[in-house]
Amino acid sequence: MKKLPGNVSVEKTYRDDDRDALLKRIRELEIELRRTEMARDAYEEMIRLAEQYYNIPIRKKSGAK
């Protein structure tokens, strides 16, 4: 294993880079998940309001075919 200045090994540097990349990807996915959940909640609220305003069922019944 090749040593870098300051007693840092190449292997450790690669692992740190991989870890940083993985942590960044996790943060990106968490942000995307929050946006998706917010969009889902907004759609559900729009459907609820439309059902209430027009007094008609919009959601599909679970047993319907």
Backbone as ProteinMPNN parsed JSONL, in Angstrom:
{"seq_chain_A": "MKKLPGNVSVEKTYRDDDRDALLKRIRELEIELRRTEMARDAYEEMIRLAEQYYNIPIRKKSGAK", "coords_chain_A": {"N_chain_A": [[0.846, -1.167, 0.0], [0.66, 2.129, -0.929], [2.029, 5.002, 0.564], [0.879, 8.25, 1.355], [1.761, 11.738, 1.705], [1.84, 12.795, 5.094], [1.143, 10.46, 6.353], [-1.153, 9.182, 5.283], [-2.946, 6.673, 3.787], [-3.359, 5.372, 0.432], [-5.481, 3.643, 0.08], [-7.211, 4.31, 2.214], [-7.894, 6.902, 1.471], [-9.359, 6.434, -0.905], [-11.524, 5.023, 0.175], [-12.633, 7.002, 1.806], [-13.419, 8.837, -0.155], [-15.342, 7.303, -1.509], [-17.165, 6.964, 0.566], [-17.932, 9.63, 1.026], [-19.159, 10.164, -1.441], [-21.271, 8.348, -1.344], [-22.681, 9.306, 0.895], [-23.436, 11.793, -0.097], [-25.133, 10.975, -2.164], [-27.138, 9.745, -0.673], [-28.201, 11.99, 0.659], [-29.221, 13.372, -1.579], [-31.188, 11.55, -2.436], [-32.869, 11.56, -0.197], [-33.859, 14.17, -0.298], [-35.223, 14.073, -2.737], [-37.142, 12.151, -2.057], [-38.606, 13.538, -0.071], [-39.718, 15.583, -1.665], [-41.301, 14.051, -3.394], [-43.093, 12.906, -1.563], [-44.354, 15.226, -0.658], [-45.615, 16.053, -3.029], [-47.361, 13.897, -3.427], [-48.991, 14.203, -1.15], [-50.132, 16.68, -1.765], [-51.601, 16.057, -4.102], [-53.43, 14.217, -3.007], [-54.816, 15.915, -1.286], [-55.952, 17.681, -3.145], [-57.71, 15.934, -4.459], [-59.375, 15.243, -2.322], [-60.521, 17.765, -1.745], [-61.823, 18.258, -4.191], [-63.677, 16.141, -4.234], [-65.219, 16.885, -2.053], [-66.142, 19.447, -2.84], [-67.504, 19.014, -5.314], [-69.11, 16.978, -4.559], [-68.859, 14.248, -5.272], [-67.635, 10.886, -5.627], [-64.239, 10.342, -6.215], [-61.989, 8.803, -5.841], [-60.934, 5.475, -6.538], [-62.704, 2.591, -5.668], [-61.581, -0.002, -3.488], [-62.312, -2.68, -4.023], [-63.329, -2.663, -6.566], [-63.68, -3.491, -10.09]], "CA_chain_A": [[0.0, 0.0, 0.0], [1.473, 3.329, -1.076], [1.757, 6.025, 1.572], [0.832, 9.639, 0.923], [2.282, 12.637, 2.745], [1.006, 12.89, 6.281], [0.778, 9.111, 6.785], [-2.478, 8.815, 4.791], [-2.786, 5.64, 2.772], [-4.185, 5.505, -0.764], [-6.694, 2.87, 0.327], [-8.082, 5.101, 3.082], [-8.384, 8.028, 0.679], [-10.412, 5.917, -1.778], [-12.688, 4.709, 1.0], [-13.231, 8.271, 2.214], [-14.096, 9.386, -1.329], [-16.541, 6.486, -1.711], [-18.086, 7.295, 1.66], [-18.465, 10.962, 0.747], [-20.065, 10.052, -2.588], [-22.47, 7.654, -0.881], [-23.425, 10.223, 1.756], [-24.035, 12.798, -0.978], [-26.245, 10.318, -2.861], [-28.199, 9.573, 0.321], [-28.835, 13.3, 0.833], [-30.002, 13.641, -2.792], [-32.366, 10.682, -2.427], [-33.767, 12.027, 0.859], [-34.517, 15.369, -0.819], [-36.169, 13.604, -3.754], [-38.229, 11.487, -1.345], [-39.446, 14.576, 0.539], [-40.479, 16.231, -2.743], [-42.307, 13.093, -3.854], [-44.114, 12.805, -0.522], [-45.119, 16.475, -0.677], [-46.464, 16.014, -4.222], [-48.425, 12.93, -3.141], [-49.91, 14.828, -0.201], [-50.859, 17.735, -2.481], [-52.586, 15.393, -4.959], [-54.479, 13.672, -2.147], [-55.617, 17.04, -0.806], [-56.75, 18.156, -4.283], [-58.795, 14.969, -4.657], [-60.299, 15.401, -1.195], [-61.264, 19.009, -1.937], [-62.716, 18.091, -5.344], [-64.781, 15.281, -3.8], [-66.055, 17.677, -1.159], [-66.744, 20.552, -3.587], [-68.437, 18.503, -6.318], [-69.916, 15.951, -3.897], [-68.781, 13.003, -6.043], [-66.446, 10.09, -5.291], [-63.21, 10.326, -7.257], [-61.083, 7.683, -5.579], [-61.419, 4.165, -6.947], [-62.974, 1.674, -4.56], [-60.56, -1.047, -3.46], [-62.809, -3.941, -4.563], [-63.916, -2.463, -7.897], [-62.929, -3.992, -11.246]], "C_chain_A": [[0.896, 1.235, 0.0], [1.057, 4.371, -0.035], [1.784, 7.405, 0.938], [1.43, 10.509, 2.017], [1.305, 12.732, 3.909], [0.494, 11.549, 6.758], [-0.662, 8.729, 6.415], [-2.281, 7.8, 3.684], [-3.721, 5.908, 1.6], [-5.517, 4.802, -0.539], [-7.687, 3.665, 1.166], [-8.678, 6.273, 2.307], [-9.506, 7.583, -0.244], [-11.677, 5.618, -0.981], [-13.393, 5.98, 1.445], [-13.989, 8.906, 1.059], [-15.391, 8.63, -1.605], [-17.6, 6.827, -0.671], [-18.731, 8.649, 1.41], [-19.467, 10.924, -0.404], [-21.369, 9.375, -2.172], [-23.322, 8.552, 0.013], [-24.118, 11.306, 0.934], [-25.252, 12.213, -1.683], [-27.426, 10.099, -1.917], [-28.939, 10.886, 0.529], [-29.718, 13.639, -0.366], [-31.291, 12.823, -2.804], [-33.369, 11.102, -1.35], [-34.533, 13.265, 0.409], [-35.574, 14.978, -1.843], [-37.377, 12.932, -3.103], [-39.164, 12.509, -0.711], [-40.306, 15.271, -0.507], [-41.609, 15.323, -3.232], [-43.439, 12.967, -2.841], [-44.977, 14.059, -0.479], [-46.069, 16.51, -1.87], [-47.632, 15.062, -3.998], [-49.466, 13.534, -2.207], [-50.747, 15.914, -0.876], [-51.933, 17.133, -3.38], [-53.742, 14.832, -4.131], [-55.397, 14.776, -1.639], [-56.49, 17.602, -1.928], [-57.937, 17.232, -4.535], [-59.834, 15.116, -3.554], [-61.156, 16.651, -1.372], [-62.246, 18.902, -3.105], [-63.91, 17.215, -4.981], [-65.76, 16.061, -2.931], [-66.813, 18.754, -1.944], [-67.82, 20.064, -4.557], [-69.361, 17.408, -5.782], [-70.005, 14.67, -4.736], [-67.55, 12.222, -5.598], [-65.476, 10.062, -6.479], [-62.293, 9.121, -7.086], [-61.743, 6.376, -5.981], [-61.622, 3.303, -5.703], [-62.002, 0.502, -4.629], [-61.027, -2.361, -4.083], [-63.348, -3.834, -5.977], [-63.028, -3.037, -8.993], [-63.432, -3.343, -12.49]], "O_chain_A": [[1.786, 1.363, 0.84], [-0.132, 4.584, 0.205], [2.622, 7.687, 0.082], [1.587, 10.052, 3.149], [0.089, 12.747, 3.716], [-0.49, 11.494, 7.495], [-1.318, 8.016, 7.175], [-1.528, 8.045, 2.742], [-4.742, 6.58, 1.747], [-6.566, 5.315, -0.929], [-8.879, 3.69, 0.858], [-9.853, 6.595, 2.481], [-10.513, 8.281, -0.361], [-12.781, 5.934, -1.425], [-14.623, 6.031, 1.461], [-15.075, 9.452, 1.253], [-16.419, 9.239, -1.9], [-18.781, 6.961, -0.99], [-19.943, 8.799, 1.564], [-20.507, 11.58, -0.345], [-22.447, 9.785, -2.6], [-24.548, 8.557, -0.1], [-25.249, 11.691, 1.231], [-26.285, 12.873, -1.791], [-28.58, 10.25, -2.316], [-30.169, 10.903, 0.571], [-30.832, 14.134, -0.198], [-32.357, 13.339, -3.14], [-34.578, 11.012, -1.56], [-35.722, 13.399, 0.698], [-36.691, 15.495, -1.818], [-38.509, 13.123, -3.549], [-40.384, 12.368, -0.8], [-41.487, 15.523, -0.271], [-42.731, 15.778, -3.456], [-44.611, 12.925, -3.217], [-46.19, 13.974, -0.287], [-47.211, 16.951, -1.736], [-48.769, 15.384, -4.343], [-50.669, 13.4, -2.434], [-51.937, 16.051, -0.59], [-53.056, 17.636, -3.423], [-54.904, 14.962, -4.517], [-56.613, 14.595, -1.569], [-57.644, 17.961, -1.691], [-59.046, 17.699, -4.794], [-61.035, 15.114, -3.822], [-62.371, 16.61, -1.176], [-63.369, 19.397, -3.021], [-65.036, 17.513, -5.377], [-66.976, 15.915, -3.06], [-68.009, 18.945, -1.726], [-68.912, 20.629, -4.618], [-70.282, 16.969, -6.471], [-71.077, 14.086, -4.891], [-66.536, 12.816, -5.234], [-65.875, 9.787, -7.61], [-61.876, 8.499, -8.063], [-62.945, 6.186, -5.796], [-60.789, 3.301, -4.796], [-61.641, 0.061, -5.72], [-60.202, -3.095, -4.627], [-63.788, -4.839, -6.537], [-61.804, -3.074, -8.868], [-62.933, -3.626, -13.579]]}, "name": "protein", "num_of_chains": 1, "seq": "MKKLPGNVSVEKTYRDDDRDALLKRIRELEIELRRTEMARDAYEEMIRLAEQYYNIPIRKKSGAK"}
